[in-house]
Amino acid sequence: MNSMANQDNGSAVVSRCHVSTAVAVNHRLHHLEGSNFTTMPSLFFCILLLGLRVTESQASALAPPQEVRLDADKETQTLSVTWEDGHASTFDVEILLTELMEMVLNETVGVTEDQSTGKHQWNWTSPVPLECTSLSVKVRSRDGQDVSEWSSQQILPGLDLPDNTDSQMYPEGKTVPVGSNMTFCCIVEEGQQFGSLWYKDTLVKENMLSRRTYATTMTNQGPSNPSGTNVVCSNEKKMIIAGAVVFVGYPPLPSDLVCETHDLISVDCQWSKGRNTYLFGMTRQTYYTLNGRNCPKARNSNMRCGLEHWDGNWTLVARNLLGEFRLTDAAELGHRVRPVAPVNLTTPEVYSWNASVGWLWKDKGFERLSLICQVQRTSHLNSSTQTYTGYGLNTVVLKDLQPDEKYSVKVRCGSQKNFWKWGEWSLPLSFQTKMDRPVAPDIWLWMDSDNLGRVLWKPLTKSESHGQISGYEVILWSPEENSQQTLTLPQSVYSLPINVTDRGSKVTVTVTARNPAGVSLPANVVIPRYLPDAEDTTISKVAFNGSGFPLSWVAHANASCVYVVDWYNTSCTQDCNVEWTRVAADNTNTMVQSGNFFAGVRYTFSLYACSSESTVLLERWHGYMQELVPSRTVPRLSPNQEGSDVQLTWDQIPLEHQRGFILGYTVYLTNASHLALLANITDPQLTNHTVRNLVLGSYKFTVKAYTAAGEDGGATVSISLSYWLIMEILVALGTMTCLLIVITIACYRKRKWVKMAFYPEIPEPKLPGDWGITQGTLDVKPSPHSMVHIVEDSVWDSSKEALVTVPEEDEEGTGDEAADTDEPASLRYYNQVVEEGSSSQRRPHASDSSASSTGSMDSGHTDVTYTGIQTSACSLAPMAHFQPQPDASQCVGGGGYRPQMQSASCPEEPHTGPEEHLQAPVGSFGGYQPQCSWKKDSPEADGDGLDQTCLGSPTSVTSSQFLLPYDTSEEGEEHPSSASTWFHNLLTGKP
């Protein structure tokens, strides 16, 4: 082996010497003028080796191979070398890159002689496309350690020769399996410089094969995309000068071949495509054959192929450029029956609750086959499938349908014996059932308040109405009163207002629904005579668990029918949206679910036990679907200073703004942007808090209500603690006092104008004759007195006389009371009358009369009579505009002393006695009655018409002088008109 290696090395050296000699000669010929003699020793060395080699070959007995020929299959990159040599069976083959003379292959191979041709043939698959560069091939015979001389060198020319000047890329359009290795080469255009190689979008490393050829090798390639994988080459300017496409994929691998019949004659085979080959296009796609017959329709996902007759055995072959795969199947005809879809579906009979469906078969063979069929019906409510069997089945009856409902049905069948698969669905058939009378409405009694309520019923759904609802009929029937009232309501009304206070007896409400097919069964609810008070019902909290509100309770004996749970928005007061559900009497829990629950809204749930008589409220719950923070702050937050303490008060947040259960309040002291917690009030009913022992200064407090979700935004109030509050009150009082003083001074200075505006001058009375009053001391001597009954009652009693004269002898018979005092009896009686009149509600002039009478009796006792003094016409005129004319009955006064107080507004009537006098309030003229004229009482007065022109005045029994009133009050005595007198004196300037 060593000698063989030495021989091989010698051969290699000799070969290189041949090449070196040729290169040196050419170089010498072209560059002789500028060369040196540095290559001469190596040249002599090669010549010496050649001489030695010639000597060895002469000593060898093996002849070199003759007639060496090269044949290339560039599609498969296979090089075929043939030669003639009838003695050896082992040969050395050497392949080099012609231009660079780099070794590509040096291998000893065993090749037998072809007896028919007498030649040896050896094939080699090149890793590099044969188009990339020229290859040099030599062969020699070997027999153990003996070798022959090398055959003449044969060159396989590449496409990088100077004659081919264009840029090229190899291999082009090749299909290889996934995971294979592949070498690509780029031949650069003559005169350009190589730049880089790119595989897909990846820059790859290249190797130089010749002056113009550069190659790269890709290992373990992955599947390519439908358009293949691009490999491009660029020049030094990064411009793409050449490119190639390679398709990397898999050979076909189908599975699950199944053959069946649809018409009891032909066969239809189906299979699964298997893995994706990643090979596309007419030349690279997969082709299928079934029992040797092409399947042109087997494409993509439609992996099926048919034959006209049942064979019983089938073979499927799948083939593409990378390989092929085979599948087989076998079966009997009766075991692979899959019927075709029925045709011509009809509905011979359609009713409210059922309908019949029929169909036909294309192939008559199914009319003699035992079948099993499925009928699928679909409505807006649901979809269901029913199964039917029969010999040659072609008609079925659909039951449990809904009235006035649209249905769509379709049918598929299979073989009942040796069932294989369901056949194809038929085309759908649509029909509509007939209408029927509605179901009874779900009715409930809801009370808006203690007396007002509504009878509610739920709108009937599509499955309950059985047709278009035309209206509702409500009957109110009282069995105790044997009365009935019938109301007809439109289909859009679902409630009836009621008033419990108007019902004197128990009333039964019956509601029925009507559609074109008829009237529903009645639904009843009883309105009791008296409703129980719901204030004593326990109220609990319930939490939402994600799907609803779970409620549970203890069984109640009155629930002979069902339990009813209703719920509504707690903050609603009128026309609330009420929902309810019914729970079986043997159940004590339920889950309340609704699509109308919203976050931050409190709902009230009420549990009722229903019986044949009435309903009983058992329990109530409050709950939130989700608690939120309050939507508004506490209202009416106000501070109140109490010394060094401040009491904060506020109102509760309205229910609709709470949005959760109020758990309490937090009180903060606000300092700039910082909140210092002062108190956490955990009692939600407590709406005040006192902050104690504060020093003087300004404070800002914030109160926040909080729920399980957190606190609200907070209400803020400010207060300043100082003694300036008292000073402000004193300043305000001083300001008001000064203002009153200024107003008083102004009124005093402008008193004339004020007097003219508010208190005009009243002219003094003008009397004919000498009526002047002597301004001297009036000397009144006592005179014998007589008893006088003076009646001062302000309420007139027609049974009493105005004045009654009592004889003097009767005075002594007054009893012991007269002896107990020195006061005259007449004056004592008068004072008693005055006191009684003062205790009663007297008119203002009664006090004036008493004062006048008392004043007249200070000097002695006098018998007094009242003489009617007629008012003249001149005194009536100026008084007509002060007061409207009253009734004559209102003008009749009592029998007391009424000097000059008769009203000018009363109509005159004939007087029958001294007790019938006209009466007018003193306040009308301030206690003064103007007089036109005065006449002496004389018999001629009747004839002179004094009854129309004279005023009246009381006269003494012993004197005919008129008694005129004047101010006799002394200083220090009370006067009923003291305020007006003071104001009058102020305006007139009198002291």
BELPEKA-V93762 format. One record per residue. N is the residue number from 1. NEAR is the number of other C-alpha atoms within 12 Angstrom. D_CENTER is the distance of its C-alpha to the mean C-alpha in Angstrom with 2 decimals. Layout:
N_NEAR_D_CENTER, N_NEAR_D_CENTER
This chain:
1_10_94.00, 2_11_94.84, 3_14_97.49, 4_19_95.00, 5_19_92.56, 6_16_95.32, 7_27_96.30, 8_29_92.73, 9_15_92.51, 10_24_95.81, 11_35_94.68, 12_31_91.55, 13_23_93.63, 14_28_96.06, 15_34_93.29, 16_27_91.84, 17_27_95.39, 18_26_95.70, 19_26_92.54, 20_26_93.49, 21_27_96.89, 22_17_95.52, 23_20_93.01, 24_27_95.78, 25_19_98.09, 26_13_95.53, 27_18_94.64, 28_21_98.33, 29_13_98.93, 30_12_96.12, 31_14_96.35, 32_13_99.94, 33_10_100.64, 34_10_98.02, 35_15_97.95, 36_13_99.49, 37_15_101.15, 38_11_98.52, 39_18_97.83, 40_17_101.44, 41_14_101.56, 42_19_98.62, 43_25_100.25, 44_18_103.46, 45_20_101.57, 46_28_99.92, 47_24_103.27, 48_19_104.74, 49_24_101.98, 50_25_102.46, 51_16_106.09, 52_17_105.45, 53_28_102.95, 54_18_105.52, 55_13_107.96, 56_20_105.53, 57_22_104.66, 58_16_108.32, 59_15_108.67, 60_19_105.64, 61_18_106.37, 62_28_102.75, 63_26_102.29, 64_34_99.06, 65_35_96.70, 66_27_97.67, 67_23_95.87, 68_30_92.42, 69_28_89.77, 70_28_86.00, 71_25_83.50, 72_27_79.75, 73_19_76.73, 74_25_74.13, 75_19_71.33, 76_21_71.74, 77_24_73.21, 78_22_76.32, 79_31_79.79, 80_25_82.78, 81_37_86.14, 82_33_89.37, 83_36_92.97, 84_31_96.38, 85_32_98.13, 86_22_100.07, 87_24_100.75, 88_30_97.66, 89_28_94.40, 90_31_92.59, 91_41_91.66, 92_39_90.06, 93_42_87.46, 94_35_86.41, 95_32_83.67, 96_31_83.13, 97_30_81.14, 98_29_83.82, 99_27_82.97, 100_23_82.13, 101_27_84.37, 102_24_81.83, 103_22_82.13, 104_25_79.52, 105_23_81.26, 106_24_84.50, 107_23_84.76, 108_25_87.54, 109_25_86.88, 110_22_88.82, 111_29_89.48, 112_24_91.78, 113_22_93.90, 114_17_93.01, 115_12_96.18, 116_8_95.73, 117_14_95.44, 118_18_96.96, 119_25_94.07, 120_34_91.50, 121_32_87.80, 122_33_85.04, 123_22_81.35, 124_29_79.01, 125_21_75.26, 126_26_74.44, 127_28_71.16, 128_37_71.37, 129_38_71.44, 130_38_75.08, 131_37_74.36, 132_43_73.48, 133_41_77.06, 134_33_80.67, 135_38_81.90, 136_36_85.50, 137_40_86.72, 138_41_89.98, 139_45_91.34, 140_43_94.30, 141_38_95.87, 142_33_95.95, 143_23_98.16, 144_21_97.51, 145_21_98.55, 146_28_100.21, 147_37_98.35, 148_36_99.46, 149_37_98.97, 150_34_95.64, 151_31_95.45, 152_22_95.15, 153_29_91.69, 154_28_89.45, 155_27_86.56, 156_33_83.38, 157_25_82.30, 158_31_78.66, 159_32_76.77, 160_35_77.04, 161_27_80.57, 162_22_81.40, 163_12_81.72, 164_20_77.93, 165_17_76.51, 166_21_72.89, 167_35_69.95, 168_36_68.96, 169_42_66.54, 170_41_67.27, 171_36_66.35, 172_29_64.49, 173_23_62.10, 174_32_62.99, 175_38_61.01, 176_36_60.99, 177_29_59.25, 178_25_56.47, 179_17_57.94, 180_22_61.19, 181_20_62.92, 182_32_63.96, 183_38_65.98, 184_44_65.35, 185_48_67.89, 186_48_67.86, 187_47_71.05, 188_43_70.98, 189_31_72.53, 190_22_76.06, 191_16_76.15, 192_21_72.57, 193_23_71.33, 194_33_68.83, 195_29_65.38, 196_34_62.92, 197_41_61.53, 198_34_57.84, 199_33_56.47, 200_24_53.02, 201_12_51.65, 202_15_53.77, 203_17_56.97, 204_24_59.74, 205_20_63.18, 206_23_66.21, 207_23_69.91, 208_26_72.82, 209_35_74.92, 210_29_77.11, 211_28_77.49, 212_36_74.73, 213_45_72.83, 214_38_69.99, 215_39_68.17, 216_33_65.21, 217_27_64.42, 218_30_60.92, 219_19_60.63, 220_16_58.19, 221_25_56.38, 222_25_52.90, 223_27_51.70, 224_29_51.58, 225_20_48.96, 226_20_49.69, 227_21_51.72, 228_28_53.68, 229_31_54.21, 230_30_55.76, 231_40_58.60, 232_40_59.80, 233_43_62.63, 234_30_62.89, 235_27_65.84, 236_17_66.40, 237_13_64.37, 238_17_61.32, 239_20_61.66, 240_25_61.16, 241_29_64.54, 242_31_64.13, 243_31_61.66, 244_32_61.39, 245_28_58.82, 246_39_58.85, 247_38_56.96, 248_37_56.13, 249_37_54.97, 250_34_55.80, 251_31_58.17, 252_32_56.62, 253_29_55.62, 254_33_54.49, 255_23_53.95, 256_20_53.37, 257_30_55.77, 258_33_55.39, 259_39_57.37, 260_41_56.74, 261_35_57.69, 262_38_55.62, 263_31_58.51, 264_29_61.09, 265_26_63.26, 266_23_61.76, 267_31_60.07, 268_33_56.82, 269_43_56.32, 270_33_53.16, 271_34_52.62, 272_25_50.19, 273_29_50.61, 274_21_50.33, 275_17_49.73, 276_24_49.25, 277_37_52.55, 278_33_51.05, 279_36_53.88, 280_26_53.25, 281_21_55.50, 282_11_58.28, 283_16_60.79, 284_30_58.56, 285_30_56.34, 286_39_57.15, 287_39_59.34, 288_36_59.70, 289_30_62.61, 290_36_62.79, 291_24_66.26, 292_16_67.65, 293_19_65.75, 294_21_63.32, 295_26_59.63, 296_18_58.58, 297_20_55.17, 298_27_54.13, 299_22_51.75, 300_24_48.63, 301_15_46.56, 302_16_48.85, 303_31_51.37, 304_30_53.50, 305_35_57.01, 306_31_58.97, 307_27_62.57, 308_17_64.26, 309_20_65.89, 310_27_65.12, 311_24_67.12, 312_26_65.93, 313_23_65.97, 314_32_63.98, 315_29_64.08, 316_40_61.45, 317_31_62.41, 318_38_59.90, 319_28_61.47, 320_29_60.57, 321_28_62.46, 322_28_61.87, 323_22_63.01, 324_22_62.61, 325_25_61.35, 326_26_62.45, 327_30_60.74, 328_25_62.39, 329_25_61.37, 330_21_63.38, 331_22_62.61, 332_21_64.05, 333_27_62.86, 334_25_61.75, 335_23_59.54, 336_34_57.47, 337_38_56.45, 338_38_53.02, 339_43_53.03, 340_31_51.79, 341_30_48.89, 342_38_49.85, 343_25_50.09, 344_20_49.96, 345_29_47.45, 346_28_47.77, 347_28_46.65, 348_17_49.85, 349_20_48.32, 350_27_44.80, 351_24_43.94, 352_29_40.90, 353_25_40.73, 354_27_42.87, 355_32_44.35, 356_26_47.07, 357_36_46.80, 358_28_49.89, 359_31_50.77, 360_25_53.80, 361_29_55.24, 362_19_56.64, 363_19_59.22, 364_17_61.52, 365_21_61.91, 366_31_58.60, 367_22_59.97, 368_17_62.42, 369_29_60.02, 370_25_58.22, 371_34_54.51, 372_33_51.19, 373_39_48.22, 374_35_44.44, 375_39_42.48, 376_29_38.76, 377_34_36.81, 378_25_33.25, 379_25_31.04, 380_16_27.40, 381_17_27.18, 382_16_28.93, 383_17_31.93, 384_21_35.08, 385_20_38.60, 386_23_41.85, 387_23_45.29, 388_26_48.61, 389_24_52.21, 390_23_55.44, 391_21_58.56, 392_29_57.79, 393_32_54.41, 394_37_53.10, 395_30_51.41, 396_31_48.78, 397_28_47.06, 398_34_43.30, 399_21_42.37, 400_16_39.31, 401_33_37.65, 402_35_35.14, 403_33_36.43, 404_33_35.31, 405_35_33.63, 406_29_34.12, 407_34_35.47, 408_32_36.55, 409_35_39.35, 410_37_41.35, 411_41_44.36, 412_37_46.01, 413_43_49.15, 414_40_51.38, 415_38_54.85, 416_31_55.01, 417_19_58.13, 418_19_57.76, 419_22_54.09, 420_26_53.21, 421_26_49.83, 422_28_47.64, 423_29_48.49, 424_21_46.22, 425_24_43.62, 426_30_44.78, 427_21_43.00, 428_25_40.29, 429_28_41.25, 430_22_38.85, 431_30_39.59, 432_29_38.02, 433_29_39.12, 434_25_40.32, 435_31_38.51, 436_30_39.09, 437_32_38.40, 438_37_34.92, 439_30_34.23, 440_28_34.12, 441_35_30.83, 442_32_29.01, 443_35_29.80, 444_37_28.91, 445_44_30.00, 446_40_27.50, 447_33_28.92, 448_24_27.15, 449_21_29.99, 450_18_33.44, 451_22_34.94, 452_23_32.30, 453_27_30.22, 454_30_29.07, 455_37_30.10, 456_35_27.07, 457_36_27.13, 458_30_24.63, 459_28_24.72, 460_31_26.88, 461_20_25.51, 462_22_27.49, 463_27_29.49, 464_29_30.23, 465_36_31.15, 466_35_33.86, 467_33_33.86, 468_30_32.44, 469_35_32.14, 470_26_34.30, 471_29_33.70, 472_39_33.96, 473_34_37.01, 474_34_36.82, 475_27_40.04, 476_30_40.65, 477_25_43.77, 478_23_45.63, 479_18_48.32, 480_15_50.09, 481_15_50.45, 482_13_50.78, 483_17_48.59, 484_17_45.97, 485_18_43.51, 486_19_41.83, 487_21_38.81, 488_23_37.47, 489_21_33.82, 490_20_32.12, 491_22_29.83, 492_17_26.70, 493_25_27.41, 494_31_26.40, 495_34_27.63, 496_31_30.86, 497_24_31.30, 498_26_34.10, 499_25_36.16, 500_28_37.66, 501_19_40.35, 502_16_41.78, 503_24_42.59, 504_17_45.91, 505_22_45.65, 506_26_43.33, 507_34_41.56, 508_36_40.33, 509_36_37.57, 510_36_37.77, 511_40_35.22, 512_39_36.08, 513_44_34.40, 514_34_36.49, 515_28_36.50, 516_20_39.46, 517_22_40.75, 518_23_41.04, 519_28_39.61, 520_30_37.64, 521_21_38.92, 522_25_38.31, 523_29_35.63, 524_31_36.82, 525_32_35.56, 526_34_37.95, 527_39_37.51, 528_30_39.84, 529_21_42.29, 530_21_40.88, 531_27_37.49, 532_19_37.61, 533_15_36.25, 534_19_32.94, 535_13_33.43, 536_11_35.46, 537_17_32.84, 538_18_31.71, 539_19_28.08, 540_21_26.79, 541_24_23.71, 542_27_21.90, 543_27_19.69, 544_28_17.01, 545_16_18.77, 546_16_16.21, 547_16_16.92, 548_22_17.19, 549_29_19.13, 550_24_22.84, 551_34_25.17, 552_25_28.96, 553_25_31.80, 554_19_35.55, 555_22_37.21, 556_24_38.28, 557_17_41.49, 558_22_40.20, 559_29_37.68, 560_23_40.21, 561_23_37.70, 562_27_34.20, 563_39_31.59, 564_40_28.56, 565_41_25.31, 566_39_22.98, 567_34_19.78, 568_34_17.86, 569_31_15.89, 570_31_18.67, 571_22_18.26, 572_20_18.79, 573_17_22.46, 574_18_23.20, 575_22_22.16, 576_23_19.56, 577_26_17.66, 578_35_19.81, 579_31_19.68, 580_30_22.60, 581_27_24.36, 582_28_28.03, 583_28_29.73, 584_20_33.35, 585_24_35.92, 586_20_37.13, 587_22_33.76, 588_24_32.59, 589_22_29.16, 590_26_25.98, 591_24_22.51, 592_37_19.89, 593_24_17.15, 594_21_14.57, 595_11_11.58, 596_17_10.46, 597_26_10.06, 598_22_7.27, 599_24_8.15, 600_29_10.63, 601_31_11.74, 602_35_15.33, 603_42_16.59, 604_35_20.28, 605_39_21.99, 606_41_25.51, 607_40_28.22, 608_40_30.99, 609_34_34.26, 610_30_35.31, 611_22_38.94, 612_18_41.12, 613_20_41.62, 614_31_38.27, 615_31_35.26, 616_34_35.37, 617_33_32.52, 618_33_32.91, 619_30_30.10, 620_31_26.70, 621_32_23.91, 622_31_21.06, 623_36_18.20, 624_36_14.76, 625_33_12.51, 626_27_12.19, 627_30_14.15, 628_28_13.38, 629_30_16.03, 630_36_16.86, 631_28_15.37, 632_25_18.95, 633_30_22.46, 634_38_25.13, 635_24_26.62, 636_20_30.33, 637_29_31.48, 638_26_35.23, 639_27_38.30, 640_23_41.68, 641_27_44.80, 642_19_47.24, 643_20_50.07, 644_20_48.88, 645_22_45.71, 646_30_42.39, 647_26_40.25, 648_38_36.53, 649_28_34.78, 650_31_31.25, 651_23_29.11, 652_30_26.28, 653_34_22.71, 654_23_21.35, 655_24_19.39, 656_24_16.18, 657_28_16.32, 658_38_17.46, 659_38_14.19, 660_38_16.67, 661_40_20.32, 662_37_22.49, 663_27_25.12, 664_31_27.33, 665_40_28.10, 666_38_29.69, 667_37_32.31, 668_31_33.21, 669_29_36.10, 670_23_35.01, 671_16_37.55, 672_12_36.53, 673_10_33.46, 674_12_34.36, 675_20_33.13, 676_19_35.71, 677_19_34.60, 678_21_36.77, 679_24_35.35, 680_23_32.62, 681_24_32.30, 682_20_31.07, 683_19_31.50, 684_24_28.36, 685_18_30.64, 686_21_32.94, 687_30_32.13, 688_29_35.19, 689_30_37.01, 690_26_40.45, 691_27_41.33, 692_17_45.07, 693_15_48.08, 694_21_46.77, 695_17_49.29, 696_18_49.63, 697_16_47.07, 698_18_43.60, 699_27_40.54, 700_30_36.80, 701_36_34.65, 702_39_30.92, 703_45_29.19, 704_44_25.84, 705_46_24.01, 706_37_22.50, 707_29_20.42, 708_22_20.27, 709_22_17.70, 710_24_20.16, 711_32_21.56, 712_30_20.34, 713_18_21.83, 714_30_25.00, 715_32_27.18, 716_30_30.59, 717_29_33.90, 718_25_37.38, 719_28_40.84, 720_23_44.39, 721_24_47.00, 722_20_50.54, 723_17_53.55, 724_14_52.90, 725_17_50.99, 726_13_54.31, 727_12_55.96, 728_13_53.35, 729_13_54.09, 730_14_57.82, 731_14_57.51, 732_15_55.52, 733_14_58.24, 734_14_61.00, 735_14_59.38, 736_14_59.19, 737_14_62.86, 738_14_64.03, 739_14_62.19, 740_14_63.92, 741_14_67.28, 742_14_66.85, 743_15_65.95, 744_18_69.01, 745_15_71.34, 746_16_70.07, 747_22_70.60, 748_22_74.10, 749_17_75.13, 750_18_73.82, 751_25_75.11, 752_21_77.18, 753_17_74.19, 754_21_72.07, 755_22_74.96, 756_15_75.30, 757_13_71.56, 758_15_70.87, 759_20_74.34, 760_15_76.86, 761_15_80.64, 762_14_82.01, 763_10_85.66, 764_11_88.24, 765_17_89.98, 766_16_93.16, 767_16_95.86, 768_14_99.30, 769_11_102.28, 770_11_102.64, 771_16_99.56, 772_12_99.42, 773_12_98.68, 774_9_101.23, 775_6_99.71, 776_7_101.94, 777_7_101.93, 778_9_101.78, 779_9_104.44, 780_13_103.48, 781_14_106.03, 782_14_105.16, 783_17_106.25, 784_16_106.54, 785_29_103.19, 786_30_102.05, 787_32_99.08, 788_36_96.09, 789_33_93.00, 790_38_90.06, 791_36_86.85, 792_41_83.82, 793_34_81.01, 794_30_78.34, 795_22_77.63, 796_24_80.36, 797_18_82.22, 798_15_84.45, 799_11_86.66, 800_19_87.88, 801_24_90.52, 802_30_89.82, 803_25_93.08, 804_22_95.61, 805_23_98.97, 806_22_100.22, 807_16_103.97, 808_20_105.22, 809_12_106.85, 810_16_103.59, 811_23_102.30, 812_18_104.26, 813_14_102.66, 814_19_99.20, 815_12_99.62, 816_11_99.08, 817_16_96.25, 818_19_98.77, 819_15_100.91, 820_12_98.10, 821_12_97.73, 822_11_99.91, 823_18_97.43, 824_29_98.66, 825_32_97.17, 826_36_96.04, 827_32_94.17, 828_27_92.72, 829_24_91.49, 830_33_90.09, 831_27_88.19, 832_21_86.83, 833_28_85.59, 834_32_84.06, 835_21_82.28, 836_21_80.94, 837_27_79.74, 838_23_78.15, 839_16_76.16, 840_17_74.82, 841_17_72.63, 842_25_75.30, 843_29_75.20, 844_27_75.98, 845_38_79.48, 846_41_80.48, 847_34_80.75, 848_38_82.77, 849_39_85.16, 850_33_85.64, 851_33_86.39, 852_27_88.90, 853_37_90.56, 854_28_90.76, 855_24_92.25, 856_29_94.86, 857_32_95.89, 858_22_96.42, 859_19_99.97, 860_24_100.97, 861_31_100.16, 862_32_100.42, 863_31_100.01, 864_32_97.29, 865_33_96.53, 866_34_93.82, 867_31_95.19, 868_32_92.83, 869_36_92.68, 870_41_91.37, 871_37_88.99, 872_29_90.33, 873_25_88.60, 874_19_88.32, 875_27_86.19, 876_29_83.73, 877_18_82.96, 878_19_81.26, 879_24_79.13, 880_19_77.67, 881_12_74.63, 882_18_73.56, 883_19_72.54, 884_13_71.97, 885_20_74.48, 886_19_73.68, 887_15_75.17, 888_20_78.73, 889_18_77.69, 890_22_75.68, 891_25_78.76, 892_30_80.97, 893_34_81.30, 894_35_82.88, 895_36_86.50, 896_47_86.27, 897_45_87.76, 898_50_85.88, 899_42_87.83, 900_40_86.76, 901_43_83.18, 902_43_83.08, 903_43_80.33, 904_38_81.10, 905_30_78.16, 906_29_79.56, 907_25_81.65, 908_27_85.31, 909_19_86.68, 910_15_90.20, 911_17_90.93, 912_9_92.75, 913_17_93.13, 914_28_92.47, 915_29_89.32, 916_34_87.34, 917_41_86.01, 918_37_83.07, 919_37_80.55, 920_36_78.22, 921_32_76.11, 922_27_77.76, 923_22_74.67, 924_22_75.07, 925_22_78.04, 926_23_77.94, 927_30_80.83, 928_27_83.24, 929_36_84.66, 930_35_86.48, 931_33_89.89, 932_27_91.70, 933_27_95.23, 934_31_97.17, 935_32_100.23, 936_23_102.62, 937_26_102.43, 938_12_105.40, 939_11_106.47, 940_12_106.19, 941_18_102.45, 942_16_101.87, 943_11_103.76, 944_15_102.36, 945_17_98.74, 946_26_97.60, 947_26_94.94, 948_26_93.00, 949_23_93.72, 950_31_94.01, 951_37_91.70, 952_39_92.33, 953_34_93.16, 954_34_94.34, 955_25_98.04, 956_25_100.09, 957_23_102.40, 958_17_105.31, 959_16_104.25, 960_18_103.14, 961_18_101.32, 962_25_97.68, 963_29_95.35, 964_28_92.92, 965_26_89.92, 966_18_89.65, 967_18_87.83, 968_18_89.67, 969_18_86.98, 970_10_88.10, 971_9_86.28, 972_7_84.07, 973_12_83.50, 974_15_80.06, 975_20_79.55, 976_22_76.72, 977_21_76.32, 978_16_76.77, 979_12_73.45, 980_17_74.38, 981_21_77.91, 982_16_76.69, 983_22_74.47, 984_26_77.40, 985_18_79.72, 986_23_77.16, 987_29_77.04, 988_23_80.78, 989_17_81.57, 990_12_83.61, 991_10_83.68
